[in-house]
Amino acid sequence: MKMKHYFLAVVALVVSVATYAQGNNTFADERLSLSGYLQGGLMYNDSENGSESTFYLKRARVSLTGNAAEEKIDYRLQVDMAGSPKICDLYFRYKPSKEFGMQLGQFKVPFAIENDIYGPTTVEFIDYSYITTLLARNNGRYDGIASTGRDIGFQIFGGFGEDKGYQMLSYNLAVFNGTGINTPDNNDTKDVVARLIFKPSKALSLSASAMHSETIYEARNLRSNRWAAGAIYDVEDFIVRGEFAGAEFGDDDVETFYVMGGYKLKNDWMLVARYENLNEDRELVNDDWTANRVTLGAVYKPFPFLRLQLNYWVENSGLEDARRRADNGGLNFMVTAIF
């Protein structure tokens, strides 16, 4: 069955189940929940090649979730209609206790902080950091896999030392195909991802994660080891978050970090700022490629179902030789409608 036919079949299933649920209130209330969000906006970009502006549709997602066995079992199907239609999430979780759970299917890779902890409707910036975009299966720059931060696999997870509504230590240990979403494995190895998060207090989180991957890229077996370490300090009035990560893609090395801060105003506004750095040591061309990006932004959420974001960014990137570097920047305004 072709992918588009498979996708249409899944969409038809979602619609039919949702229609049935609406006609059966008990079933809908106890077992199923239909939700989603739309994200789109207007972006202006100015670079050495000229300026351009465009309206865009970033995400258009519908989710069908449910639970059973006194919420020890839960499941999710999420599809994205923006661009090429695709299935994002399709998984089953069994959580017999807070200390131990299992998840099977297609879901977000638990590498670094942002990828699976801060979703598109909660992350403070319109675009994710270099770490999340380039190292967590969101962009194919290094290994050809651009899959919305997701893969197909199995993980165990849980937490210990619950106190005042949070767990002091949580963990994820996962095995994935390493080929991205909606794609079977193409070699005899699997990706392995591990992450630990330590919370000495409700406001402070310390994270460490690692990932080993072997993928077929450009007709060769590409091995890559990745690691990340970061921290979050989140209180009522402000948030500070930072993370440092490194990776090896064959003979090339990558290091990147970011630090961000946000001030939460009392009237549903939040002001944010972020600085990022990316450094690539390219063995083949015997040169370094670097990038620095500063992003300033504002988030306004006047209603639970509406979120407005405005970002201004400036980026300087290119080979380390200053004569071969370029600046670019622009404005990005995005609206998120949640239902």
DABEL-V615995 format. One record per residue. N is the residue number from 0. PSI is psi in whole degrees, 0 to 359 (999 if undefined). Layout:
n->N psi->PSI
n->N psi->PSI
This chain:
n->0 psi->130
n->1 psi->155
n->2 psi->318
n->3 psi->326
n->4 psi->321
n->5 psi->317
n->6 psi->315
n->7 psi->324
n->8 psi->320
n->9 psi->317
n->10 psi->318
n->11 psi->322
n->12 psi->316
n->13 psi->312
n->14 psi->317
n->15 psi->319
n->16 psi->318
n->17 psi->321
n->18 psi->318
n->19 psi->319
n->20 psi->322
n->21 psi->331
n->22 psi->356
n->23 psi->87
n->24 psi->322
n->25 psi->314
n->26 psi->315
n->27 psi->316
n->28 psi->323
n->29 psi->336
n->30 psi->330
n->31 psi->149
n->32 psi->127
n->33 psi->127
n->34 psi->179
n->35 psi->184
n->36 psi->156
n->37 psi->137
n->38 psi->127
n->39 psi->167
n->40 psi->205
n->41 psi->130
n->42 psi->137
n->43 psi->129
n->44 psi->135
n->45 psi->122
n->46 psi->180
n->47 psi->342
n->48 psi->3
n->49 psi->182
n->50 psi->155
n->51 psi->155
n->52 psi->147
n->53 psi->143
n->54 psi->148
n->55 psi->156
n->56 psi->113
n->57 psi->311
n->58 psi->146
n->59 psi->90
n->60 psi->143
n->61 psi->133
n->62 psi->138
n->63 psi->115
n->64 psi->159
n->65 psi->170
n->66 psi->161
n->67 psi->174
n->68 psi->52
n->69 psi->43
n->70 psi->15
n->71 psi->340
n->72 psi->133
n->73 psi->159
n->74 psi->159
n->75 psi->140
n->76 psi->123
n->77 psi->130
n->78 psi->151
n->79 psi->124
n->80 psi->351
n->81 psi->139
n->82 psi->226
n->83 psi->119
n->84 psi->140
n->85 psi->156
n->86 psi->124
n->87 psi->301
n->88 psi->139
n->89 psi->92
n->90 psi->166
n->91 psi->132
n->92 psi->141
n->93 psi->120
n->94 psi->82
n->95 psi->338
n->96 psi->168
n->97 psi->337
n->98 psi->339
n->99 psi->133
n->100 psi->162
n->101 psi->144
n->102 psi->132
n->103 psi->133
n->104 psi->214
n->105 psi->122
n->106 psi->178
n->107 psi->141
n->108 psi->125
n->109 psi->57
n->110 psi->133
n->111 psi->191
n->112 psi->309
n->113 psi->323
n->114 psi->312
n->115 psi->354
n->116 psi->324
n->117 psi->104
n->118 psi->172
n->119 psi->338
n->120 psi->358
n->121 psi->338
n->122 psi->145
n->123 psi->340
n->124 psi->155
n->125 psi->318
n->126 psi->139
n->127 psi->168
n->128 psi->167
n->129 psi->319
n->130 psi->309
n->131 psi->317
n->132 psi->317
n->133 psi->334
n->134 psi->351
n->135 psi->42
n->136 psi->27
n->137 psi->345
n->138 psi->138
n->139 psi->24
n->140 psi->320
n->141 psi->328
n->142 psi->8
n->143 psi->5
n->144 psi->109
n->145 psi->102
n->146 psi->43
n->147 psi->31
n->148 psi->18
n->149 psi->166
n->150 psi->174
n->151 psi->128
n->152 psi->205
n->153 psi->142
n->154 psi->155
n->155 psi->148
n->156 psi->166
n->157 psi->188
n->158 psi->160
n->159 psi->161
n->160 psi->47
n->161 psi->133
n->162 psi->121
n->163 psi->40
n->164 psi->3
n->165 psi->158
n->166 psi->133
n->167 psi->328
n->168 psi->125
n->169 psi->155
n->170 psi->155
n->171 psi->135
n->172 psi->115
n->173 psi->153
n->174 psi->128
n->175 psi->161
n->176 psi->318
n->177 psi->19
n->178 psi->3
n->179 psi->190
n->180 psi->148
n->181 psi->31
n->182 psi->128
n->183 psi->165
n->184 psi->150
n->185 psi->13
n->186 psi->183
n->187 psi->19
n->188 psi->166
n->189 psi->151
n->190 psi->142
n->191 psi->129
n->192 psi->135
n->193 psi->143
n->194 psi->141
n->195 psi->138
n->196 psi->123
n->197 psi->128
n->198 psi->94
n->199 psi->340
n->200 psi->171
n->201 psi->328
n->202 psi->334
n->203 psi->131
n->204 psi->136
n->205 psi->129
n->206 psi->143
n->207 psi->133
n->208 psi->158
n->209 psi->153
n->210 psi->131
n->211 psi->130
n->212 psi->143
n->213 psi->115
n->214 psi->157
n->215 psi->115
n->216 psi->126
n->217 psi->47
n->218 psi->25
n->219 psi->158
n->220 psi->113
n->221 psi->118
n->222 psi->138
n->223 psi->129
n->224 psi->134
n->225 psi->148
n->226 psi->157
n->227 psi->147
n->228 psi->134
n->229 psi->179
n->230 psi->151
n->231 psi->133
n->232 psi->109
n->233 psi->113
n->234 psi->185
n->235 psi->318
n->236 psi->337
n->237 psi->165
n->238 psi->141
n->239 psi->132
n->240 psi->141
n->241 psi->155
n->242 psi->146
n->243 psi->137
n->244 psi->154
n->245 psi->158
n->246 psi->154
n->247 psi->124
n->248 psi->94
n->249 psi->239
n->250 psi->359
n->251 psi->140
n->252 psi->144
n->253 psi->133
n->254 psi->138
n->255 psi->151
n->256 psi->162
n->257 psi->157
n->258 psi->133
n->259 psi->158
n->260 psi->146
n->261 psi->138
n->262 psi->124
n->263 psi->113
n->264 psi->162
n->265 psi->342
n->266 psi->46
n->267 psi->17
n->268 psi->153
n->269 psi->130
n->270 psi->133
n->271 psi->155
n->272 psi->146
n->273 psi->140
n->274 psi->137
n->275 psi->152
n->276 psi->140
n->277 psi->133
n->278 psi->123
n->279 psi->126
n->280 psi->101
n->281 psi->109
n->282 psi->322
n->283 psi->318
n->284 psi->0
n->285 psi->47
n->286 psi->162
n->287 psi->140
n->288 psi->128
n->289 psi->157
n->290 psi->143
n->291 psi->133
n->292 psi->133
n->293 psi->130
n->294 psi->129
n->295 psi->142
n->296 psi->172
n->297 psi->142
n->298 psi->131
n->299 psi->124
n->300 psi->85
n->301 psi->336
n->302 psi->157
n->303 psi->335
n->304 psi->4
n->305 psi->131
n->306 psi->128
n->307 psi->136
n->308 psi->140
n->309 psi->124
n->310 psi->138
n->311 psi->129
n->312 psi->154
n->313 psi->131
n->314 psi->136
n->315 psi->122
n->316 psi->162
n->317 psi->188
n->318 psi->157
n->319 psi->333
n->320 psi->116
n->321 psi->333
n->322 psi->349
n->323 psi->29
n->324 psi->159
n->325 psi->148
n->326 psi->146
n->327 psi->161
n->328 psi->182
n->329 psi->189
n->330 psi->143
n->331 psi->123
n->332 psi->127
n->333 psi->140
n->334 psi->132
n->335 psi->120
n->336 psi->122
n->337 psi->136
n->338 psi->999
